[in-house]
Amino acid sequence: MKKQVFADVSVEKEEGELLFRDASAYLEKNQGVIKAIVLKYSESGLFGRSDVDDVIQYVNERMLTGVLEKMRSQYKPMCRLMPYLSKIVSNLCLEYAKKELKRNQHEKKVDYTRSHFGTKETMSEDIAMREIIEQLEILLSLYGSRRPRIELLFKISLRIAITEEDVLRCYPKCNKRLLNRLLLSFNDPEEYRMAPHSDMYGQLIPLINELEGTSKTADALRKSVDMKLDEIAEILNIAPINAALTRETVKMLLENYYSEFPKSMENVI
């Protein structure tokens, strides 16, 4: 067991040294890791199997044109490098899918459904998208007083900038110190886009615990958000919508929703 631990530490050290010595060689060495992650998302339905090579190329191009440099500047030696790389590649897969979604929407080719709506045999894809967005709004409204907290956590999880209004809807008694800490940490998505989910929730949980008087763990908070995403997918995947959503495509749908309705919570107190 000790030999395995020392071997892991040695490999981690070598990987870190290679990243800083020759980032291109580090990227080349980890092509197998990148391909495995891309295939995982392909199998989940985020994009087609025929897109795998394009996604890998996209990931590599993004890594070589800025992401590797950011990775080197933000990487902390006390963090494990492989989970950090895996999270970055996952984010780039989602980024690719989001770009394709927007492009397909523009070309009127997007279709979130496996079956037709209502009794109509055909329906344009933009109307299908509008139907899903409307159903999402209805679903979010059903959460009632829990909605502000759910949406605040969604936005933070999705790296969408939060505002003072987002926080105060959820925590109207939040003091200025905690409010400023939340905004400093999570109102600029570019600042924490590269951070692994574990780091992000680790930073968020002490603030949530102080606001709510609880002692939850970061992992428990992450799981609760994931369960809510799965719940939304499950509800939208049944009649009358019959969407073909997974947790990852729900994330994309929510990003689309918040970009179209940035003030969706305006009338929800």
C-alpha positions as a Markdown table, in Angstrom:
| # | Residue | x | y | z |
|---|---|---|---|---|
| 1 | Met | 0.0 | 0.0 | 0.0 |
| 2 | Lys | 2.8 | 2.4 | 0.9 |
| 3 | Lys | 4.6 | 1.6 | -2.4 |
| 4 | Gln | 1.4 | 2.5 | -4.3 |
| 5 | Val | 1.1 | 5.8 | -2.4 |
| 6 | Phe | 4.7 | 6.7 | -3.2 |
| 7 | Ala | 4.2 | 5.7 | -6.8 |
| 8 | Asp | 1.1 | 7.9 | -7.1 |
| 9 | Val | 3.0 | 10.8 | -5.5 |
| 10 | Ser | 5.9 | 10.2 | -7.9 |
| 11 | Val | 3.6 | 10.2 | -10.9 |
| 12 | Glu | 1.8 | 13.3 | -9.7 |
| 13 | Lys | 5.1 | 15.1 | -9.3 |
| 14 | Glu | 6.2 | 14.0 | -12.8 |
| 15 | Glu | 3.0 | 15.2 | -14.4 |
| 16 | Gly | 3.2 | 18.6 | -12.6 |
| 17 | Glu | 6.8 | 19.1 | -13.7 |
| 18 | Leu | 5.9 | 18.2 | -17.3 |
| 19 | Leu | 3.0 | 20.6 | -17.3 |
| 20 | Phe | 5.3 | 23.5 | -16.3 |
| 21 | Arg | 8.3 | 22.4 | -18.4 |
| 22 | Asp | 6.4 | 21.6 | -21.7 |
| 23 | Ala | 2.7 | 22.1 | -21.7 |
| 24 | Ser | 2.3 | 20.7 | -25.2 |
| 25 | Ala | 4.0 | 17.5 | -24.3 |
| 26 | Tyr | 1.8 | 17.3 | -21.2 |
| 27 | Leu | -1.2 | 17.7 | -23.4 |
| 28 | Glu | 0.0 | 15.0 | -25.8 |
| 29 | Lys | 0.7 | 12.6 | -23.0 |
| 30 | Asn | -2.9 | 12.9 | -21.8 |
| 31 | Gln | -4.7 | 12.4 | -25.1 |
| 32 | Gly | -6.0 | 9.1 | -23.8 |
| 33 | Val | -7.6 | 10.9 | -20.8 |
| 34 | Ile | -9.2 | 13.5 | -23.0 |
| 35 | Lys | -10.6 | 10.9 | -25.4 |
| 36 | Ala | -12.1 | 8.9 | -22.5 |
| 37 | Ile | -13.8 | 11.9 | -21.1 |
| 38 | Val | -15.2 | 13.0 | -24.5 |
| 39 | Leu | -16.5 | 9.4 | -25.1 |
| 40 | Lys | -18.2 | 9.5 | -21.7 |
| 41 | Tyr | -20.1 | 12.6 | -22.7 |
| 42 | Ser | -20.9 | 11.2 | -26.1 |
| 43 | Glu | -22.4 | 8.1 | -24.5 |
| 44 | Ser | -24.5 | 10.3 | -22.2 |
| 45 | Gly | -26.0 | 12.0 | -25.2 |
| 46 | Leu | -24.4 | 15.4 | -24.9 |
| 47 | Phe | -23.3 | 15.1 | -28.5 |
| 48 | Gly | -23.2 | 12.3 | -31.1 |
| 49 | Arg | -20.5 | 9.7 | -31.6 |
| 50 | Ser | -19.8 | 11.2 | -35.0 |
| 51 | Asp | -18.8 | 14.4 | -33.2 |
| 52 | Val | -16.1 | 12.8 | -31.0 |
| 53 | Asp | -13.2 | 13.7 | -33.2 |
| 54 | Asp | -14.4 | 17.2 | -33.6 |
| 55 | Val | -14.8 | 17.6 | -29.8 |
| 56 | Ile | -11.3 | 16.2 | -29.1 |
| 57 | Gln | -9.9 | 18.7 | -31.7 |
| 58 | Tyr | -11.9 | 21.5 | -30.1 |
| 59 | Val | -10.6 | 20.6 | -26.6 |
| 60 | Asn | -7.0 | 20.5 | -27.8 |
| 61 | Glu | -7.3 | 23.8 | -29.6 |
| 62 | Arg | -8.7 | 25.5 | -26.6 |
| 63 | Met | -6.1 | 23.9 | -24.4 |
| 64 | Leu | -3.3 | 25.2 | -26.7 |
| 65 | Thr | -4.7 | 28.7 | -27.1 |
| 66 | Gly | -5.0 | 29.8 | -23.5 |
| 67 | Val | -6.4 | 27.1 | -21.3 |
| 68 | Leu | -3.1 | 25.4 | -20.6 |
| 69 | Glu | -1.6 | 28.7 | -19.6 |
| 70 | Lys | -4.5 | 29.4 | -17.3 |
| 71 | Met | -4.1 | 25.9 | -15.9 |
| 72 | Arg | -0.5 | 26.5 | -15.1 |
| 73 | Ser | -1.2 | 29.9 | -13.5 |
| 74 | Gln | -4.1 | 28.6 | -11.3 |
| 75 | Tyr | -2.9 | 25.1 | -10.4 |
| 76 | Lys | -2.0 | 24.6 | -6.8 |
| 77 | Pro | 0.6 | 21.9 | -6.0 |
| 78 | Met | -1.5 | 20.7 | -3.1 |
| 79 | Cys | -4.3 | 19.8 | -5.5 |
| 80 | Arg | -4.3 | 16.5 | -7.5 |
| 81 | Leu | -3.5 | 17.3 | -11.1 |
| 82 | Met | -5.5 | 14.5 | -12.8 |
| 83 | Pro | -8.9 | 15.5 | -11.3 |
| 84 | Tyr | -8.1 | 19.1 | -12.2 |
| 85 | Leu | -7.4 | 18.2 | -15.8 |
| 86 | Ser | -10.5 | 16.1 | -16.0 |
| 87 | Lys | -12.7 | 18.9 | -14.8 |
| 88 | Ile | -11.2 | 21.3 | -17.3 |
| 89 | Val | -11.8 | 18.8 | -20.2 |
| 90 | Ser | -15.4 | 18.3 | -18.9 |
| 91 | Asn | -16.0 | 22.0 | -18.9 |
| 92 | Leu | -14.6 | 22.2 | -22.5 |
| 93 | Cys | -16.9 | 19.4 | -23.6 |
| 94 | Leu | -19.9 | 21.3 | -22.2 |
| 95 | Glu | -18.6 | 24.5 | -23.8 |
| 96 | Tyr | -18.5 | 22.8 | -27.2 |
| 97 | Ala | -22.0 | 21.4 | -26.7 |
| 98 | Lys | -23.3 | 24.8 | -25.8 |
| 99 | Lys | -21.7 | 26.4 | -28.9 |
| 100 | Glu | -23.2 | 23.7 | -31.1 |
| 101 | Leu | -26.6 | 24.2 | -29.4 |
| 102 | Lys | -26.5 | 28.0 | -30.2 |
| 103 | Arg | -25.4 | 27.3 | -33.7 |
| 104 | Asn | -28.1 | 24.8 | -34.3 |
| 105 | Gln | -30.7 | 27.0 | -32.8 |
| 106 | His | -29.7 | 29.7 | -35.2 |
| 107 | Glu | -30.0 | 27.3 | -38.1 |
| 108 | Lys | -33.4 | 26.1 | -36.8 |
| 109 | Lys | -32.2 | 22.5 | -36.5 |
| 110 | Val | -32.3 | 22.0 | -32.7 |
| 111 | Asp | -34.6 | 19.3 | -31.4 |
| 112 | Tyr | -34.7 | 18.4 | -27.7 |
| 113 | Thr | -37.5 | 15.8 | -28.1 |
| 114 | Arg | -37.7 | 12.2 | -29.0 |
| 115 | Ser | -41.4 | 12.4 | -29.9 |
| 116 | His | -43.9 | 14.9 | -31.3 |
| 117 | Phe | -45.8 | 17.4 | -29.1 |
| 118 | Gly | -49.5 | 17.0 | -28.7 |
| 119 | Thr | -51.3 | 15.7 | -31.7 |
| 120 | Lys | -49.2 | 17.5 | -34.3 |
| 121 | Glu | -47.0 | 15.4 | -36.5 |
| 122 | Thr | -44.4 | 18.1 | -37.0 |
| 123 | Met | -43.4 | 21.2 | -35.1 |
| 124 | Ser | -40.5 | 23.6 | -35.8 |
| 125 | Glu | -37.6 | 23.3 | -33.4 |
| 126 | Asp | -37.7 | 26.8 | -32.2 |
| 127 | Ile | -41.3 | 26.2 | -31.0 |
| 128 | Ala | -40.1 | 23.0 | -29.3 |
| 129 | Met | -37.4 | 24.9 | -27.5 |
| 130 | Arg | -39.9 | 27.6 | -26.4 |
| 131 | Glu | -42.3 | 24.8 | -25.1 |
| 132 | Ile | -39.5 | 23.3 | -23.0 |
| 133 | Ile | -38.4 | 26.7 | -21.7 |
| 134 | Glu | -42.0 | 27.5 | -20.7 |
| 135 | Gln | -42.4 | 24.1 | -19.0 |
| 136 | Leu | -39.1 | 24.8 | -17.2 |
| 137 | Glu | -40.5 | 28.1 | -15.9 |
| 138 | Ile | -43.6 | 26.4 | -14.7 |
| 139 | Leu | -41.6 | 23.7 | -13.0 |
| 140 | Leu | -39.3 | 26.2 | -11.2 |
| 141 | Ser | -42.3 | 28.2 | -10.0 |
| 142 | Leu | -43.7 | 25.0 | -8.4 |
| 143 | Tyr | -40.7 | 25.1 | -6.0 |
| 144 | Gly | -42.4 | 28.1 | -4.3 |
| 145 | Ser | -40.3 | 29.5 | -1.4 |
| 146 | Arg | -37.5 | 27.1 | -2.2 |
| 147 | Arg | -37.0 | 28.5 | -5.7 |
| 148 | Pro | -34.6 | 31.4 | -4.8 |
| 149 | Arg | -32.2 | 29.0 | -3.0 |
| 150 | Ile | -32.4 | 26.4 | -5.8 |
| 151 | Glu | -31.7 | 29.0 | -8.5 |
| 152 | Leu | -28.9 | 30.6 | -6.5 |
| 153 | Leu | -27.2 | 27.2 | -6.2 |
| 154 | Phe | -27.9 | 26.4 | -9.9 |
| 155 | Lys | -26.3 | 29.7 | -11.0 |
| 156 | Ile | -23.2 | 29.2 | -8.9 |
| 157 | Ser | -22.8 | 25.5 | -10.0 |
| 158 | Leu | -23.2 | 26.6 | -13.7 |
| 159 | Arg | -20.6 | 29.4 | -13.2 |
| 160 | Ile | -23.3 | 32.0 | -14.0 |
| 161 | Ala | -22.6 | 35.4 | -12.3 |
| 162 | Ile | -24.8 | 36.0 | -9.3 |
| 163 | Thr | -26.1 | 39.4 | -8.2 |
| 164 | Glu | -26.9 | 41.0 | -4.9 |
| 165 | Glu | -30.6 | 40.4 | -5.8 |
| 166 | Asp | -30.0 | 36.7 | -6.2 |
| 167 | Val | -28.5 | 36.5 | -2.7 |
| 168 | Leu | -31.1 | 38.7 | -1.0 |
| 169 | Arg | -34.1 | 36.8 | -2.5 |
| 170 | Cys | -32.7 | 33.7 | -0.9 |
| 171 | Tyr | -31.3 | 35.2 | 2.3 |
| 172 | Pro | -33.1 | 38.5 | 3.0 |
| 173 | Lys | -31.3 | 38.8 | 6.3 |
| 174 | Cys | -27.9 | 38.2 | 4.9 |
| 175 | Asn | -25.4 | 40.7 | 6.5 |
| 176 | Lys | -23.2 | 42.9 | 4.4 |
| 177 | Arg | -20.0 | 40.9 | 5.3 |
| 178 | Leu | -21.5 | 37.6 | 4.0 |
| 179 | Leu | -23.1 | 39.3 | 1.0 |
| 180 | Asn | -19.8 | 40.7 | -0.1 |
| 181 | Arg | -18.0 | 37.4 | 0.4 |
| 182 | Leu | -20.6 | 35.7 | -1.8 |
| 183 | Leu | -20.4 | 38.3 | -4.5 |
| 184 | Leu | -16.6 | 38.5 | -4.4 |
| 185 | Ser | -16.4 | 34.7 | -4.9 |
| 186 | Phe | -19.2 | 34.1 | -7.3 |
| 187 | Asn | -20.3 | 37.1 | -9.3 |
| 188 | Asp | -17.5 | 36.8 | -11.8 |
| 189 | Pro | -17.7 | 33.4 | -13.5 |
| 190 | Glu | -14.4 | 33.9 | -15.3 |
| 191 | Glu | -12.7 | 33.9 | -12.0 |
| 192 | Tyr | -13.9 | 30.5 | -10.9 |
| 193 | Arg | -14.7 | 28.8 | -14.3 |
| 194 | Met | -11.6 | 26.7 | -14.2 |
| 195 | Ala | -11.9 | 25.6 | -10.6 |
| 196 | Pro | -13.0 | 22.0 | -10.0 |
| 197 | His | -16.5 | 21.5 | -8.5 |
| 198 | Ser | -14.9 | 20.2 | -5.3 |
| 199 | Asp | -13.0 | 23.5 | -4.8 |
| 200 | Met | -16.1 | 25.6 | -5.7 |
| 201 | Tyr | -18.4 | 23.8 | -3.3 |
| 202 | Gly | -15.6 | 23.8 | -0.7 |
| 203 | Gln | -15.5 | 27.6 | -1.0 |
| 204 | Leu | -19.3 | 27.9 | -0.9 |
| 205 | Ile | -20.3 | 25.5 | 1.9 |
| 206 | Pro | -19.0 | 27.6 | 4.9 |
| 207 | Leu | -21.0 | 30.6 | 3.7 |
| 208 | Ile | -24.1 | 28.5 | 3.3 |
| 209 | Asn | -23.7 | 26.9 | 6.7 |
| 210 | Glu | -23.3 | 30.3 | 8.3 |
| 211 | Leu | -26.3 | 31.7 | 6.5 |
| 212 | Glu | -28.5 | 28.6 | 7.3 |
| 213 | Gly | -27.1 | 27.7 | 10.7 |
| 214 | Thr | -26.2 | 24.2 | 9.5 |
| 215 | Ser | -23.1 | 22.0 | 9.3 |
| 216 | Lys | -23.4 | 20.4 | 5.9 |
| 217 | Thr | -20.5 | 19.1 | 3.9 |
| 218 | Ala | -19.4 | 20.4 | 0.5 |
| 219 | Asp | -20.1 | 16.9 | -1.0 |
| 220 | Ala | -23.6 | 16.9 | 0.5 |
| 221 | Leu | -24.4 | 20.3 | -1.1 |
| 222 | Arg | -23.0 | 19.1 | -4.5 |
| 223 | Lys | -25.2 | 16.0 | -4.3 |
| 224 | Ser | -28.3 | 18.0 | -3.5 |
| 225 | Val | -27.7 | 20.2 | -6.6 |
| 226 | Asp | -27.1 | 17.2 | -8.8 |
| 227 | Met | -30.3 | 15.5 | -7.5 |
| 228 | Lys | -32.3 | 18.6 | -8.3 |
| 229 | Leu | -30.9 | 18.7 | -11.9 |
| 230 | Asp | -31.8 | 15.0 | -12.2 |
| 231 | Glu | -35.3 | 15.7 | -10.9 |
| 232 | Ile | -35.8 | 18.4 | -13.6 |
| 233 | Ala | -34.6 | 16.1 | -16.3 |
| 234 | Glu | -37.0 | 13.3 | -15.1 |
| 235 | Ile | -40.0 | 15.6 | -15.0 |
| 236 | Leu | -39.3 | 17.1 | -18.5 |
| 237 | Asn | -38.7 | 13.7 | -19.9 |
| 238 | Ile | -42.4 | 12.6 | -19.4 |
| 239 | Ala | -45.5 | 13.7 | -21.3 |
| 240 | Pro | -46.4 | 16.2 | -22.6 |
| 241 | Ile | -42.8 | 17.3 | -23.2 |
| 242 | Asn | -41.1 | 13.9 | -23.7 |
| 243 | Ala | -37.7 | 15.6 | -23.8 |
| 244 | Ala | -34.5 | 13.5 | -23.9 |
| 245 | Leu | -32.6 | 15.3 | -21.2 |
| 246 | Thr | -29.8 | 14.2 | -19.0 |
| 247 | Arg | -28.2 | 16.1 | -16.1 |
| 248 | Glu | -25.7 | 17.6 | -18.5 |
| 249 | Thr | -28.3 | 18.8 | -21.1 |
| 250 | Val | -30.4 | 20.2 | -18.2 |
| 251 | Lys | -27.4 | 22.4 | -17.4 |
| 252 | Met | -27.3 | 23.6 | -21.0 |
| 253 | Leu | -31.0 | 24.2 | -20.9 |
| 254 | Leu | -30.7 | 26.3 | -17.7 |
| 255 | Glu | -27.8 | 28.3 | -19.2 |
| 256 | Asn | -30.0 | 29.0 | -22.2 |
| 257 | Tyr | -32.9 | 29.9 | -19.8 |
| 258 | Tyr | -30.9 | 32.3 | -17.7 |
| 259 | Ser | -29.4 | 34.0 | -20.8 |
| 260 | Glu | -32.9 | 34.5 | -22.2 |
| 261 | Phe | -34.6 | 35.4 | -18.9 |
| 262 | Pro | -31.8 | 37.0 | -16.8 |
| 263 | Lys | -34.4 | 38.5 | -14.5 |
| 264 | Ser | -36.5 | 35.3 | -14.2 |
| 265 | Met | -36.7 | 35.7 | -10.5 |
| 266 | Glu | -37.7 | 39.4 | -10.5 |
| 267 | Asn | -41.2 | 38.8 | -9.3 |
| 268 | Val | -40.4 | 35.9 | -7.0 |
| 269 | Ile | -39.7 | 36.8 | -3.3 |
